[in-house]
């Protein structure tokens, strides 16, 4: 069982002296009540439910990076959080032009802290913006790290998306968001379609697809019958739309209480995003990172994000942790059951201006476990326990 608190250190390696961090999450010790860490980096704030939406916070929760820690980062400006009745925290939104934070340069990484472990990842599921790196040291002194974006990574990702649009005309360039002065501000994850699904359905109307659930259900076999991919007791799946594939949570990828289906969904969704179903009918066993995103029709957002991260590690879609048991880690996660100190760095550059490489963890959870076990729950910055001890740097 983990300790009741953990330490988080933040390092500001940018050229700006105006950088703030914000800790947001849910307190499982208070029925998932909304929480934020106050500006001193120590005091927990549980906002009351307001009478009207978009109510201002009653506490200062902007932690200056010369003494603080946390998960949301904003460079050359502060983020505005508000509270709706519930209470429900209104977070910055990358798709809302009217959001007061829209033109601010901000980003975040995600973590869960519960009785089992501290689990942290750099998330690119919604967008890419700031370069953020992670380092986790446990009580025995073992260190895991994730290097984050390469130097100039955001610009390279934006250029890659624009180049892909020039190649196939599918609108990948529309994922690039420019700032007020014309600079690349962020790259959004996609929500557009492709005919790859038809090719997959045709293939598996003639042969079986095997999915190793990496769980109690073991191997399950499916085949397209009457227009649906039928895995028997492990679920029947209609053709997913592009939105279903990119979000991994709608249409046939919507979850229920079927435990075998909960194990199939992450592995099937990951194979669609990586476009490996036409070359590997035994998922995720036999998967090789070198074969990901090789089809012309694929999640090119995820492809260029991985190409521009240290060791190609970063969480680019909701089930990016899916891998064979002995496979390479792609998700860019650090986790430990006895964490001592988590360090998050903004602009993790060394003195030579080069991004420090990340060292993969010696072990990793099986793909999809975070969602299946309720450790992900689609909540940005979910905090399993109240983090009451922050180490200032």
N, C-alpha and C positions, 0 to 999 in steps of 0.2 A: 504493500500500500504506500502511496506517495505521501510526503509531508503535507501539512495543511496549507503551507505557503511555498512560493518559489520566488527567486530573485530574477528580475529582468533588467539588463543593462542596455542602454542605447548609446551609440556613438555617432556623432555628426561629422562625417568626413566631407561634407559639401563645402563650397566656398562661401556659403551664406551663413550669417549669424542669426538669421530669422527663421529657424526651423522649430516646429512644434510637433509633439506626438500626442496621441489620444488613445486611451484604453476603453473599449466598449465591450459589453458582453451580457451574459445572462448568469445570474447567481443561482446555482442548483440548490443551494442551501436555503433559498427563500422562494421556492416554487418558480424558478426561472424568472425572477424579477429583474428588470433592466438595471444594469449597473454601469457606472463610469468611474474612472479614477480621477481624483481632483488634481489640480495643478502642482500640488506638493509631491506627487508621485507616491503617496502613502495612504491618503484618506479616501475611502470608498464612498461614492455618492449613489444612492438609490432614489431616483426621481419619483415623486408622487404622480398619480394620474391627473393630468390637467383637465379643466372643464372644456377647453377648446383645443383643436388641432394646432400644430406648429407653435406650441408654447416654448418660450426660451428656457434654457436650463437655469436652475437656481444656484448653480455653482460654476466656478471657473474650472474647466476640465482641459485646458490647453497646457500641456507640460512642455516647458522650454527645454530643449535638448542639452543645455549645459547642466541640467539637474533633473533627470527624469527617465522615463522609460515607457515603452509600450508597442502599439501595433499600427495605428494610423500615423502617417507622416505627411506633413505639408511644408513645402519649401516656399519662402518669400511670401508668406501669408498664413492666416489661421483658417481653420475649418469651422463652419457653422453647423452645429447639431441642434435640433429642436425635438420636442416631445409631443406626441399625440396622446389622446385619452387611451387608457389601458393600464399602465403607461406603455407606449411603444416608441422606441427611439427612431427618429427620422434621420437617416444617414445620408451623406453625400451621394449623389447619383450621377453617373457618367453619361446617361442618355437623356437627361432633362436639361434643356438649354436654359430654363428658368431657374435652375438650382443656383443658389448664391455661390456655391463652390465650383461651378462648372469650369471656370477659367483659372482655377488655382491648380498648381502642380502638386498633386497628392497621390498617395498609394498606401497599401497596407499589406501585412502578412497576417496569417490566421493561426490561432492556436486553441487547443483544448487542454484543460488541466483538470483531471478528475482523480479518483482513487487509484486508477491503474497506472497512469503515466501523464507526462506532459508531451503533447504532440503538436508540432509546429510545421507549417509549410509556407513557402512563398507562393501566393495564389495569383495566377494569371487567368483564372476561369472567366472573369468578366472583362478584364483589360490589362494592358501593360503600360507602366508609366515610369516611376522612379526605380533606379537600381537599389535593391535591398538584399542584404546577405544575412545569414543566420549562423550562429555558433551556440551549441549546447554542451555544457560541461556537467557531468553528473557527480555524485558524491564520491565516486572512486577516482575522479580525475580524468575519466575518458571523455574525449571531445569528438562531437560530430559537427560538421559544418556544411553549408550550402552556399556557393559563391555568388549566386544571383546573375544578373545580366552582365554580359561582356561589356567592356568599355565601348561606348557609342552604340549599345545594344538597341535602344529604342529607335534611333534613326535607321539602323540596319533593318529592324523589323518593318518599319514603315516603308522603307525602300523595297523590301521583299514583297510586301502586300501590293504595292503599286506595280512592281514588275510582274506579279502573277496576274493582275488585272490586264496588263498590256498583252499577256500571253493568251488568256482565255476569255477576257471580256466579261467576267462574272461579277464585277463590282467589288473586288477585294480592296480596291483603293478607297472605297467609301468607309472603311473601318479606321482610316487614319484621321485623327482629330488634331487640328491645328490650334495653337494658342493665339492670343490677340496680336502678337507680333509676327505671326506666320510660322513659328517654330513648331516642330512636332511635340504635341502635348501628351498624347496617349494613343494607343492602338486598341480598338475594341474587338472583343470576340465576335464571331460571325453569327448570322441568322439568315442564311440564304441557302438555296437548295441545289441538288445534283441528282443525276440519273443512276448513280452507282448502285442504289438499292435494287433497281430492276435487274442488274447483272447478278447481284447476289441471290436474288429470289430465283432467277433462272438456274443458277448453279445448284442450289440446294433443293430444287424440285427434282433433280436427277441423282443426287447423292446426299449422304447424311452429313450434318455438321455436329461435331462433338465439342461440348464445352465441359472442361474440368472445373467444377464449382469451387475447388479448393476448400470444401466444407463437407458436412456429413453426407450430402447428396451424391458426392463422387462425380463420375462422368455421367452426363446426360446427353442424349442424342436427339436431334431434331431434323425435320424435313418439311419442306413447303407442301402443305396439303390444303386444297380449296382456298388458295391465296394467302394462307397464314403459315408462319414458321412454327411448327407444332413440336414442343418438347414434352408432351404428355403432362405428367404431374408437375413438371417444372415450368409450365405456362405455355400459352399460345400467343404468338406475337404477330400483330398486323405489320404491314410495311411502315417503317418510320419515315416521317417527313424530315427535311433538313433541320427544322427547328427541334424536333425530337432528338436528333443525333447530337446537335451542338449543345443542347441543354441537358441531355441525358436524364430527363425527369418527366417528360410528357409522352402522350401516346402510349406505345407499347412499353416504354421505359418507366411508366408510373408504377410505384411500388404498392404492395399490399402485404398481407400477413403470411404469404406463402414463402417459407424459408428457402426452398430450392430456387424459386423465382428471384428472390432477393440476391441470390448468388449468381444467377445467370445474367441478370440485367447489367451489372457493371462490366462483365467480360464481353458481352455482346455489344454494348455501347462503345467500349474502348476499341474493339475491333473495327467498328464502323468509322469512328473518328480517325483511326490510323490507316484505314483502307487496306486491311490485311485479309479480309474474308475470302477474297478470290484466290489467294495464294496459300492459305493455311486453313484447313478444315478441322483442325484440332486446337481449339482456343482455351486458355492462352498458352498452353504447352506448345513448344516449337516456335514461339514468337521470338523474333530477333529485332533489336532496335534498328539495325541496318536496313530492315525491310519496311519500317514505318514510313507512311506518307509518300510512297513511291508511285502510287497510282496518280494519274493526272487529276482525277476527281478525289479530293481528300480534304481534310481540315487544314488548309494552308496556313491559317492563323497559328494553329498549334505547331505546325512544321517550322515556321520561321521563328517562333518564340523559342523553341528548343535549340535551333541552330545558333541562337544568339545568347545562350546562357552558358556559364562555366560548366563544363562536363555535360552539357545538354540537359541539365536538371532544372525543372520548374513545373509547377502544377498548371497546365494549360487548358484542361477541360475536367469536368467533375469526377471522372474515374481514371485520371491519369496515373494513379498508383497501381493499376492492374498490371501484373507481370507474372511470368512463370515463376515457380518457387525458387529456382536458381538463376533467375534472370536479372538483367541490369535495372537499377532504380532510375526511373525517369521523373518521378514526382517532385524531387527536391524537398524531402522531408527530414526532420530530425525528431527523435522521440526517445524517451527514457522513463523508466519507472521510478528512478531516484534522482530527479534533476536537482542541480545545485544552482546553476546560473545560466540564463538564456541571454545572449547578446544579439541585438539586431542592429545592423549597420546600414545607414543611408549613404550611398555613394561609396561602396567598399573598395576604394582604390589604395594601392600601396604608394610608396614615395616615388616610384618610377611611372606612376600614372596608369598602371596595369591592374586589372581586376584580379583579386586574389582567388585562387582556385578553391573549389569546395571539395571536401573529402567525403565520399559516400559513407553512409552508415554501414556497420558490419552486418546488420540485420534489418529487415523491414517487415511491416505487416503485410499480409496477403492482400491482393488487390480488392478494393471495394469494402474493406473492413470498416473504414471510418463511417461510411454511410450505413452499412448493415448493422453495426453495433451502436448507432446513435451518436457517434463521436463527431460527425460532420454536420448533419441536420440542417444543411443549407443556411446556416446563420454565420454571417461574417463576424469574425472575432469572438466566437463563442468561448466563454470562460467557464470551465467546469467547476472551479472553486474560486472564491473571492481571492484575488491576488493582492495581499495586503503588505507585501514587502518589496519595495523597488530599490534597486541599487543605482545610484546616480553616477554618471560619468560625464 
